[in-house]
Amino acid sequence: HRTYFPREGLEFLAEYTVPTTRELEDQTVKRTSVWRLP
């Protein structure tokens, strides 16, 4: 999770793991979240 991401006023909906490659990221699987704006 990003430290600069403001969570106030947003509604958390889901979290997923997404496969990626070492060429793009530091891990082969990254977590991502889905948030809803009011």
FINURO-500827 format. One record per residue (C-alpha): y, x, z; chain. Coordinates in steps of 0.5 Angstrom, whole numbers. Layout:
# FINURO-500827
Y|X|Z|A;
...
END
This chain:
# FINURO-500827
0|0|0|A;
7|2|-2|A;
12|4|4|A;
18|1|0|A;
15|-5|-1|A;
18|-11|2|A;
13|-16|5|A;
18|-21|8|A;
19|-27|4|A;
13|-26|0|A;
6|-30|1|A;
0|-25|0|A;
-5|-28|-4|A;
-11|-24|-6|A;
-13|-16|-6|A;
-17|-13|-11|A;
-21|-6|-13|A;
-19|-4|-20|A;
-23|2|-23|A;
-19|7|-26|A;
-20|15|-28|A;
-19|21|-25|A;
-14|23|-31|A;
-10|17|-29|A;
-10|17|-21|A;
-13|21|-15|A;
-19|16|-14|A;
-24|13|-18|A;
-22|6|-15|A;
-15|3|-13|A;
-13|-3|-9|A;
-8|-8|-11|A;
-5|-14|-8|A;
-2|-20|-11|A;
4|-23|-8|A;
8|-30|-9|A;
15|-30|-9|A;
18|-36|-6|A;
END
